[in-house]
Amino acid sequence: MLMGSHAKAMREGSRDDVREETVVVGAGRTGMSFARYLSQRGEHYVVLDQAPNDQQREALQEIDDRAHLERISNERLIAAREILLSPGVPRSGHELQAAITSGVPVRGDLDVFAGACNTTTQVVAITGTNGKSTVTTLLGQMAAAAELSMKVGGNLGIPCLDLLDETSKGYILEVSSYQLESAGPFHADVATVLNLAPDHLDRYDSLEHYYETKASMYQRTNIAVVNRDTDYSFDLSGCGEVWSFGSRRPLDDQGFGLIGGALFQGENRLLDAHELKVRGIHNQLNVLAALAMGAALRLDMQVMLRAARRFEGLSHRCETVEERNGRVFINDSKATNPAATEAAVRGLVGQAKAICLLAGGIAKDADMRSMARSTAPHLTHVVAFGRDAEVIASAYRSEAVAVTQVDDLDQAVAAVADGSDVVLLSPGCASFDQFRNFEHRGDYFKALVHGLGGTDGD
């Protein structure tokens, strides 16, 4: 009995001694960026994934032939010196919770980035439910036009750890709510929460929890850029400056808004909305947000306006694919939640007489009835497809809209009714039931429209 107790005490007493290994959880894009970061510093680590595969192993071997990829296990996690967590892996998993309870530090890529980034370098952070990638890209183009060398990436494109560069003047980062969960001491010079709408309710235990996670961005910044249209009470007490944007008249010179189809800063008319190449009020708000952030960074306004006029938007975001026989096909595959679909439909009001909406995929517990109520008055036909097609079809049938329910995107395109002058793929759902991601879904739709599609989404 005494020997057993002594052995147990010895094991517990030596626990910190065996915590010599950093454990990376998740072998996706962020996980591989952790691997590159650690390898460059000569650190020993192991990568864990829920379902490791040969492609991931090959990618890891190209980074570091000493590194190993294994399946997630309690033993590995509890014995870790620290855990570097990919944002796609929830902290709520029982394996991670066991490690957290045992005292293992869990850090995300923003946390590691904050520790490695030069403290004199400017950091801009952009989060929100929709529009993040568009605003991040546009602000990056504005900074480049102003000859300010800033690296652009984060949740968009290049992971933040891969952006680290001692010669850079700053970083413009798209930030997701998942990243904010494990952001540690991450802090920005300028930050915005572009908007808040229901999303990711399959990950968060409540809508309020999701909103609070997004809103925490404002506790991590010196200068806040706030959307005046957002019905949420943000805590801005720690912010030295507050700029704003919104769909109505600006309140002051640090406010940007819309007046009579034109973009304004305070009382100063900046440009007419029709000068922009991107369509829809939601994109006008994206431009206003980028202008407000650029102004907070003290970029030259005329340089920013020239960049805004040139900006053509991003693929899979209200992207015109083709016009055929008087019918326009629009790819808005990035609309992975109802609010994004609502914005896309609103942006077409007045420009189209008969809109056919293609919607479907994985609804993520979102309220499709609200989307149907908001968009139905502007639609003549809805084609619902994918895993949650029945949920979407039922919501629109209750709004007395013509609905066709099909299995997949091939059938959806084939089912478009005669008389529609706009066919809008704006799914309002995640894509993972039939596609790798929203880009795969959008590219597949474009191939179908061009007559090059196959027979399935694999």
C-alpha positions in Angstrom: 0.0 0.0 0.0 2.8 2.4 0.9 4.7 1.4 -2.2 1.7 2.1 -4.3 1.2 5.5 -2.8 4.8 6.3 -3.1 4.8 5.3 -6.8 1.8 7.4 -7.4 3.4 10.4 -5.7 6.5 9.9 -7.8 4.5 9.9 -11.0 2.6 13.0 -10.0 5.7 14.7 -8.8 7.5 14.0 -12.1 4.6 15.1 -14.3 6.1 18.4 -15.3 9.4 16.7 -16.2 7.8 14.6 -18.9 6.0 17.6 -20.4 8.7 18.2 -23.0 6.6 17.9 -26.1 4.4 20.5 -27.9 1.3 18.9 -29.3 -0.4 20.4 -32.3 -4.1 19.5 -32.6 -5.5 19.5 -36.1 -3.6 18.7 -39.3 -5.4 21.3 -41.5 -4.2 24.6 -42.8 -3.6 26.2 -39.3 -2.1 22.9 -38.0 0.5 22.9 -40.7 1.3 26.6 -40.1 2.0 25.6 -36.4 4.3 22.8 -37.7 6.2 25.2 -40.0 6.6 27.7 -37.1 7.9 25.1 -34.7 10.2 23.5 -37.2 11.8 26.9 -38.0 12.6 27.2 -34.4 14.0 23.7 -34.0 11.3 22.6 -31.5 10.2 19.0 -31.0 6.4 18.4 -31.6 3.8 15.9 -32.6 0.6 16.6 -34.7 -2.6 15.0 -33.7 -5.8 14.7 -35.8 -9.1 13.1 -35.4 -8.7 11.2 -38.7 -5.1 11.4 -40.0 -4.6 10.5 -43.6 -1.7 9.9 -46.0 -2.0 13.3 -47.6 -1.6 15.0 -44.2 1.4 12.8 -43.4 3.1 13.7 -46.7 2.5 17.4 -46.1 4.0 17.1 -42.6 7.0 15.2 -43.8 7.7 18.0 -46.3 7.8 20.4 -43.4 9.8 18.3 -41.0 10.8 14.7 -41.5 11.2 14.2 -37.8 7.6 15.1 -37.0 4.9 12.5 -36.5 1.1 12.6 -37.2 -1.0 10.5 -34.9 -4.7 10.1 -34.0 -5.9 12.3 -31.1 -5.5 10.5 -27.7 -6.0 11.5 -24.1 -2.5 10.2 -23.2 -0.8 12.5 -25.7 -2.8 15.6 -24.7 -2.5 15.2 -21.0 1.3 14.6 -21.2 1.8 17.7 -23.5 4.0 20.6 -22.5 1.5 22.8 -24.3 -1.3 22.3 -26.9 -1.4 24.4 -30.0 -5.1 24.2 -31.1 -6.3 24.6 -34.6 -9.5 26.8 -34.7 -11.6 24.1 -36.3 -11.2 21.9 -33.3 -13.6 22.8 -30.4 -12.2 23.3 -27.0 -15.3 21.5 -25.6 -14.1 18.0 -26.8 -13.7 15.6 -23.9 -10.0 14.9 -24.7 -9.1 18.6 -24.7 -11.2 19.2 -21.5 -9.3 16.5 -19.7 -6.0 18.1 -20.7 -7.2 21.6 -19.7 -8.4 20.2 -16.3 -4.9 18.7 -15.8 -3.3 22.1 -16.3 -2.0 21.8 -19.9 -1.9 25.3 -21.5 -4.0 25.5 -24.7 -3.0 28.2 -27.2 -4.4 29.3 -30.6 -2.5 30.7 -33.6 -3.4 34.3 -32.6 -1.8 33.7 -29.2 1.4 32.4 -30.7 1.4 35.2 -33.3 1.1 37.8 -30.5 4.2 36.4 -28.8 6.2 36.3 -32.0 5.1 39.6 -33.5 7.3 42.8 -33.2 5.5 45.0 -30.7 6.0 48.1 -32.8 4.3 46.5 -35.8 0.7 47.6 -36.6 -1.9 44.9 -36.4 -5.4 45.2 -37.9 -8.1 42.6 -37.1 -11.3 42.1 -39.0 -14.1 39.8 -37.7 -17.8 39.5 -38.0 -20.3 37.0 -39.4 -20.2 38.1 -43.0 -17.9 40.2 -45.2 -14.6 39.5 -43.4 -12.7 38.3 -46.5 -14.0 41.1 -48.7 -13.0 43.9 -46.2 -9.7 42.3 -45.4 -8.8 42.0 -49.1 -10.0 45.5 -49.9 -8.2 47.1 -47.0 -5.0 45.2 -48.1 -5.4 46.7 -51.5 -5.9 50.2 -50.1 -2.8 49.8 -48.0 -0.8 48.6 -51.0 -2.0 51.5 -53.1 -0.8 53.8 -50.3 2.6 52.1 -50.4 2.2 50.8 -46.9 3.8 47.3 -46.7 1.3 45.2 -44.7 0.9 41.4 -44.9 -2.7 40.2 -45.5 -4.1 36.9 -44.3 -5.2 35.0 -41.2 -8.5 33.1 -41.5 -8.3 34.2 -45.2 -5.5 32.8 -47.4 -2.2 32.7 -45.6 -2.3 31.7 -41.8 -1.1 34.4 -39.5 2.0 32.5 -38.4 3.1 32.1 -42.0 2.8 35.9 -42.5 5.4 36.7 -39.8 8.1 38.9 -41.3 10.4 41.3 -39.5 10.5 43.6 -42.4 6.7 44.1 -42.6 5.1 47.3 -41.5 2.0 45.6 -40.3 -0.6 42.9 -40.7 -4.2 42.9 -41.8 -5.8 39.8 -40.4 -9.2 38.2 -41.0 -10.1 36.7 -37.6 -12.8 34.0 -36.9 -14.7 33.5 -33.7 -13.0 30.1 -33.5 -9.6 31.8 -33.4 -10.8 34.3 -30.7 -11.7 31.4 -28.4 -7.9 30.7 -27.9 -6.4 34.1 -28.7 -4.6 34.6 -25.4 -2.8 38.0 -25.3 -3.5 38.9 -28.9 -4.1 42.6 -29.4 -4.8 44.8 -32.4 -4.2 48.5 -33.1 -7.4 48.7 -35.1 -10.2 46.2 -35.1 -13.8 45.8 -36.3 -16.7 43.5 -35.8 -18.4 44.0 -39.2 -21.8 42.5 -38.3 -23.4 39.9 -36.1 -26.0 37.3 -37.3 -26.9 33.8 -36.3 -24.2 31.3 -37.4 -22.2 28.3 -36.1 -25.0 27.3 -33.7 -23.8 23.8 -34.1 -20.6 24.8 -32.2 -21.8 27.4 -29.7 -24.3 26.5 -26.9 -26.2 29.7 -27.6 -26.5 32.7 -29.9 -25.3 35.0 -27.1 -22.2 32.9 -26.6 -21.3 33.3 -30.3 -22.0 37.0 -30.2 -19.9 37.4 -27.0 -17.0 35.6 -28.7 -17.1 37.9 -31.7 -17.6 41.0 -29.5 -14.5 40.2 -27.4 -12.5 41.6 -30.3 -13.2 45.1 -28.9 -11.4 44.1 -25.7 -8.3 43.5 -27.8 -7.9 46.7 -29.7 -6.8 50.3 -29.3 -9.1 51.7 -32.0 -12.6 50.3 -32.7 -14.5 50.5 -35.9 -18.1 49.8 -35.2 -21.1 49.1 -37.4 -23.9 51.5 -36.3 -26.5 49.2 -37.7 -25.6 46.3 -35.4 -28.2 45.7 -32.6 -25.7 44.7 -30.0 -24.2 46.6 -27.0 -20.4 46.4 -27.4 -18.1 47.2 -24.5 -15.8 49.9 -26.0 -14.5 51.1 -22.6 -10.9 50.1 -23.4 -10.8 51.7 -26.8 -8.9 55.0 -27.3 -10.7 55.9 -30.5 -14.0 54.8 -32.0 -14.8 55.1 -35.7 -18.1 53.9 -37.3 -19.9 53.0 -40.5 -23.5 52.2 -41.3 -26.3 52.4 -43.8 -27.5 55.8 -42.6 -26.2 59.3 -42.3 -22.8 59.5 -40.5 -22.9 61.0 -37.0 -19.6 62.9 -37.2 -16.3 63.1 -39.1 -15.2 59.7 -37.7 -18.4 58.2 -39.1 -19.0 56.7 -42.6 -22.4 56.1 -44.1 -24.8 56.2 -47.1 -26.9 59.2 -48.1 -29.0 59.0 -51.2 -27.0 56.4 -53.0 -23.6 57.9 -52.2 -20.9 57.1 -49.7 -20.0 59.8 -47.1 -17.5 60.5 -44.4 -19.3 62.9 -42.1 -20.8 65.6 -44.4 -18.1 64.9 -47.1 -19.4 63.1 -50.2 -16.8 60.4 -51.2 -18.2 58.7 -54.2 -21.5 57.5 -55.7 -22.4 53.8 -55.1 -22.7 53.2 -58.9 -19.0 53.9 -59.2 -18.3 50.7 -57.4 -17.9 47.4 -59.3 -19.3 45.3 -56.4 -23.1 45.1 -56.2 -25.5 45.4 -53.3 -25.9 47.5 -50.2 -23.9 44.8 -48.2 -20.9 45.5 -50.4 -21.3 49.2 -50.0 -21.1 48.7 -46.3 -18.0 46.5 -46.8 -16.4 49.4 -48.6 -17.4 51.9 -45.9 -15.9 49.6 -43.3 -12.6 49.4 -45.2 -12.6 53.2 -45.6 -13.2 53.7 -41.9 -10.4 51.3 -41.0 -8.1 52.9 -43.5 -8.9 56.4 -42.1 -8.1 55.1 -38.6 -4.8 54.0 -40.0 -4.3 57.5 -41.5 -4.2 56.3 -45.1 -4.7 58.9 -47.8 -8.5 59.1 -48.6 -8.1 59.7 -52.4 -5.8 56.7 -52.7 -8.3 54.5 -50.9 -11.2 55.7 -53.1 -9.3 54.8 -56.2 -8.7 51.4 -54.8 -12.4 51.0 -53.9 -13.4 51.9 -57.5 -11.1 49.3 -58.9 -12.1 46.6 -56.5 -14.0 43.7 -58.3 -14.9 41.7 -55.2 -13.9 38.1 -54.5 -14.8 34.8 -56.1 -17.9 33.1 -54.8 -19.4 36.3 -53.4 -22.2 37.6 -55.6 -20.0 36.7 -58.6 -21.5 36.9 -62.0 -20.8 33.6 -63.7 -22.4 34.0 -67.1 -25.4 35.6 -68.9 -27.2 33.2 -71.2 -30.4 33.8 -73.2 -31.3 36.8 -71.0 -30.6 34.9 -67.8 -27.8 35.9 -65.3 -26.2 33.2 -63.2 -24.7 34.4 -59.9 -22.3 32.4 -57.7 -22.7 33.4 -54.0 -21.4 30.1 -52.6 -19.7 31.9 -49.7 -23.2 32.6 -48.3 -22.9 29.9 -45.6 -25.6 31.4 -43.3 -29.0 32.9 -43.7 -27.9 36.5 -43.1 -25.5 36.3 -46.1 -28.2 34.9 -48.3 -30.6 37.7 -47.2 -28.0 40.3 -48.1 -27.4 38.8 -51.5 -31.1 38.8 -52.3 -31.5 42.4 -51.0 -28.7 43.4 -53.3 -30.6 42.2 -56.4 -33.9 44.0 -55.5 -34.6 46.5 -58.3 -32.1 44.8 -60.6 -34.0 41.7 -61.4 -37.7 40.9 -62.1 -37.7 37.1 -61.4 -35.1 35.7 -59.0 -34.6 31.9 -58.6 -32.7 31.1 -55.4 -30.7 27.9 -55.1 -30.3 27.1 -51.4 -29.1 24.1 -49.4 -26.5 22.2 -47.6 -26.0 21.9 -43.9 -28.1 24.4 -42.0 -26.0 24.4 -38.8 -29.2 24.7 -36.7 -29.9 28.1 -38.2 -33.4 29.5 -38.5 -34.4 29.0 -42.1 -37.9 30.4 -41.4 -36.4 33.8 -40.8 -34.5 33.7 -44.1 -37.6 32.6 -45.9 -39.7 35.5 -44.4 -37.0 38.0 -45.3 -36.3 36.9 -48.9 -39.6 35.3 -50.1 -41.2 38.6 -51.3 -38.3 39.1 -53.7 -38.2 35.5 -55.1 -40.3 33.7 -57.8 -38.8 30.2 -57.3 -36.7 28.4 -54.8 -34.8 25.2 -55.4 -33.7 23.5 -52.2 -30.9 20.9 -52.3 -28.6 19.0 -50.1 -28.8 17.5 -46.6 -31.2 20.0 -45.2 -33.3 20.6 -48.3 -36.5 19.6 -46.5 -36.0 22.2 -43.8 -35.5 24.9 -46.4 -38.3 23.8 -48.7 -40.7 23.7 -45.8 -39.7 27.2 -44.7 -40.3 28.7 -48.2 -43.6 26.7 -48.8 -45.0 28.4 -45.7 -44.3 31.8 -47.4 -46.2 30.7 -50.5 -43.2 30.6 -52.9 -42.9 28.1 -55.6 -40.5 25.4 -54.3 -38.7 22.5 -55.9 -36.8 20.1 -53.7 -33.9 18.0 -55.1 -31.0 16.0 -53.9 -27.9 17.9 -55.2 -26.6 20.9 -57.1 -26.7 19.2 -60.5 -30.5 18.6 -60.1 -30.9 22.1 -58.7 -29.4 23.8 -61.8 -31.5 21.6 -64.0 -34.7 22.4 -62.0 -34.5 26.2 -62.5 -37.9 27.3 -63.8 -38.4 29.1 -67.1 -38.9 32.8 -66.7 -36.2 33.4 -64.1 -33.9 36.3 -65.2 -31.5 35.7 -62.3 -30.4 32.4 -61.0 -28.7 33.0 -57.6 -26.7 30.3 -55.9 -26.7 31.6 -52.3 -27.1 28.5 -50.2 -27.4 29.9 -46.7 -25.8 26.7 -45.5 -22.4 25.0 -45.1 -21.2 22.9 -48.0 -19.7 19.9 -46.3 -22.5 17.5 -47.0 -21.5 17.3 -50.7 -18.4 19.4 -51.2 -15.0 20.0 -49.6 -15.8 23.7 -48.9 -17.7 26.6 -50.3 -15.0 27.2 -53.0 -15.5 23.7 -54.3 -19.2 24.2 -54.3 -18.9 27.5 -56.1 -16.5 26.2 -58.7 -18.7 23.2 -59.3 -21.7 25.5 -59.9 -19.7 27.6 -62.3 -18.7 24.4 -64.2 -22.4 23.4 -64.4 -23.4 26.8 -65.7 -20.6 26.6 -68.3 -21.8 23.2 -69.3 -18.7 21.4 -67.9 -20.2 19.9 -64.8 -20.0 16.2 -63.8 -22.6 14.1 -62.2 -21.8 14.4 -58.6 -20.2 16.7 -56.0 -17.3 14.5 -55.0 
